[in-house]
Amino acid sequence: MANIKSSQKKLKQDLKRSSLNLLYKNRYKKAIKVFLSKPSQKLYQTAVSMIDKAAKKKVIDKNKANRLKAKIADKLKK
């Protein structure tokens, strides 16, 4: 455990941020998985929304978000 007060605070912040990042990551992955099992317009919109939120919070890179959205859009067309 950290001895310095600022490092204790930093550790607390890092734990909170990493748990939030994991939450956003799990949300968009679950949304994609649900969409791929049963593609529909409504599930597509939900998945895109979750991907955009993760990109906005900088959990994933914007280019990765675009790749994922293109991948699921292609599945919607088929």
Sequence and secondary structure as in RCSB ss.txt:
>XXXX:A:sequence
MANIKSSQKKLKQDLKRSSLNLLYKNRYKKAIKVFLSKPSQKLYQTAVSMIDKAAKKKVIDKNKANRLKAKIADK
LKK
>XXXX:A:secstr
   SHHHHHHHHHHHHHHHHHHHHHHHHHHHHHHHHHS  HHHHHHHHHHHHHHHHTTSS HHHHHHHHHHHHHH
HH 
